[in-house]
Amino acid sequence: MIIGKSVLVACIASRLYDRFKAAGQVPVPDTFQYLGMTVTRDRSKQSIAIDQIGYINRVLDRFEMTDCRKRSTPMEIGYKPHVIQPEHGEQPFDARAYQKAIGSIHYAALGTRPDITYATSVLGRYAAQPSTLHWQAVKHLLRYLRGTTDYKLTISDPSLGHDSSLGHDSQSIL
C-alpha cells in the first residue's frame, strides 16, 4: 500500500512497474488479509476499511473473555493507576500473563484501534509489577473490546460525501 499525494503515488507506482516489469495491473481483491488485519475495499464508496475483528476475537478467547459483559469505555472514568502498594492490601498479579494481555491489546491499538491507545499506554506502564487492580483494569479494557469488536478504520475521500475516520489531505491510496 502506498499513501501520499497523487503525483508521488503515480511516480512510485511507475517506478515499481518499471523495476519489476509488471505485465499490466496486478488485480487486488476487494477483501484480503494482511498481518492479521482485514482490508476491505468498497469501490462504490471509494473507500477502504481496515479491521481486526478476527484478531480481537482470538485475544478475547485467549484470555477467556468471549462471554464477558461489555463496557462502553476503555477505562473506568476517574481510574488512577499507581504502583503496587502491599501495605494497602494490594496483591501482585502474574507479570507474564499481564504482559501477554497488554502486548496483545497493544497490537490492536497500533493496527486499527486508536480508541484504546491511551488505555493501553497507561496500563503498559505497570507491566513489570502489576497488581490485581491493574489486572481488573485490563479486564475492563477487554470488556470494552468485546463490545466494540466490529469497529473499523475507514479511509475515504470526504469530497465524495462519505464520512471517514481518518483525516484526508488530497491524498491517494494505491
N, C-alpha and C positions, 0 to 999 in steps of 0.2 A: 504494500500500500504506500502510495506517495501522496503526501499532503503538502500543499503550498499554493502559491499564486499560479494562475493558469499558464502563464508563459513558462515558468520554471518547471511545472509538471510536464508540459509538452516537450521541453528541451530534454529533461531526464528520460522521459519515455522514448524519445527519438534516439538518444544515445544508447539506451538499453537494447532497443530494437536493432540498431546497427551492430552493436558489440556481439550480441548473441545470434544475429542473423535470423531473427524470428520470421517464420513463414506466415505472416498475417497476424491478426489479432488473436491472442490466446483467449478462449472463451472462459469467462468467470461465472460459476454457478450463482444463482440468486441467494443461496444459503450454503455456508460452509463453516467448518470448524477450524479455529486457529488458536493454539496454545490454551485450550480449554474454554475458549470463547466462541459463541455462535455469532457469526456475522450474517445479517440478512439485508439484502438489497431490495428495495421497493422501487422498481422502475417508474411506476405510475406517479409516485410522490417525489421521485428523485431524491430518495433518502437512503441512509444506511443505518441499521440498528445493530448494536452490539450488546450481547448479554452473556451472563454466566449462570443461567438457571440450573443447568446440569451440575456444574461445579459446586454451586451453593447447596444444592440438594445432597451432594456427596459429603460435603462438610457437615451439614446438619445430621446426616446419618452416622458419620464417623464419631460425633460427639453425642449421639443418642438424643437428638433434639428434633427429630422429624415430626413428632406428635405434640410438641410443646405449645403452650399458649403464645399467641402473637403479641407483639408490642408495637406501638406506634412511633417510638423514638429510639434512636440508637443507644442513648444513655438515659438513666433516670434524671429527671430535672433536679438540678442542685447537687448532683453527685460530685463529691470532692474526694478523690483518691488520696491516699497518703501511704507512707512507708509502714510496713507491718509493725504493730505495737503490741507485743506479747503481754505487756503489763495491763493492757485493757482487754485482755481475754481473746485477742485475735489469734487464730490458728494459722500456721503456714499451710500452703497448698503445694501440691506436686508441681515443681517448676517445669519439668519436661512436658507434662500434659498442658499446662498453661501456655508454654511457648509454642507447642504444636497448634493449639487453637488460635492464638494471636497470629502466628505465621500464615495459617490457612485463611483467616479473615482478612489479613493484610493483602494477600494476593488478590482477593476480590476487590478490595478498596483501590488497589493500583490499576486493576483492569477496567472495571466498568462501574464501580460503586463509590463515587466521590462523596456520597452522603454519609458514609461510615468512616471516612478518613480520619476525622478528628477523634472519634471514639477509639479507633484502633491505635492511633498515636498515643493517646493518653494512657490506655491500658497497657501498651507495649513498654512503657517506662518502668513497669513493675515486674517485668518478666524474670528478673534474676531472683527475686524473693517475693513471690506472690502470696497473698493471704486468701482465706476463704471468701473474704469480702470482695477481693479483686475478681475471684472466680465467679461470684454472683453477678458482677458487672459484665463479665464475658458472656455468661449465660443470657443476660438481658440483651446483649448485642446479638447473640444467636437467635433469640426470640424475635428480635426486630427483623433479622434476615429472613426468618420463617414467614413473617407477614408481608415481606416485600420481595420475595424471591423472583417475581416476574418483572422487576424493574429493568429497564434497558436504557442505554445511551443511544440517542437518535441524532444523527447528523443530517441536516438538510439545508436547503437554501431558503432563508426567510423571505426573499423576494418572490418566491413562488407561493407564498401564503401558507406554508407549513411550519408548525412550531418545531423548534429544535432545542434539545437540552444541552447543546454546546454552542459557543459563540461562532460567528461566521464573519470573516473579513475578506470578502470577494476571493475565496479560496476554492480550488478544485480538489477533487479526490479522484485518484486513479486506482 
